[in-house]
Amino acid sequence: MVLAASRFIPHPPNFTSLLALSFYIPALLGVRYLPALIASFILTDLVIGLHGVTLFTWGSVIFIGLGSRFFLKNIYTRVSGSLLGACLFFIVTNFGVWSLGSYGYKLEGLMMSYTLAIPFFTYTIISTFVFSAIFEGVYKLTSKNLKLKFLTNSK
């Protein structure tokens, strides 16, 4: 629901909760929620419009979600993992742009694909960090409340 809403609310290019959610949903709830995450992407892409890089986008989300389990140790590893996920998204999707021939099939075209995407990547990194901080805060509050309920119920 949050994923879908964040895609429809007006925002600067690439400033959404998408990549942080792609990391945190499987990390905190389990990879069994990865299909629901992808389904959310598919449904919103059907409304927004499919494009040539769609499969690269979905593929990178799957990789981010599957890799999230390696970054569960603490807040620092989780935030680092989500930021690495944003980097993976940048690498995969811009390779997808290049593979469609948008900049030609030479090394210069590949470099141009990544170079021209840097301003969007800046928004991606900032938004991933901001939303990771929000998710960490919610996680801390909810886990603290769950611990309090458990302790008061066990007496």
Secondary structure, 3 states (H helix, E strand, C coil): CHHHHHHHCCCCCCCCCHHHHHHHHHHHHCHHHHHHHHHHHHHHHHHHCCCCCHHHHHHHHHHHHHHHHHHCCCHHHHHHHHHHHHHHHHHHHHHHHHHCCCCCCCHHHHHHHHHHCHHHHHHHHHHHHHHHHHHHHHHHHHHHHHHHHHHHHCC
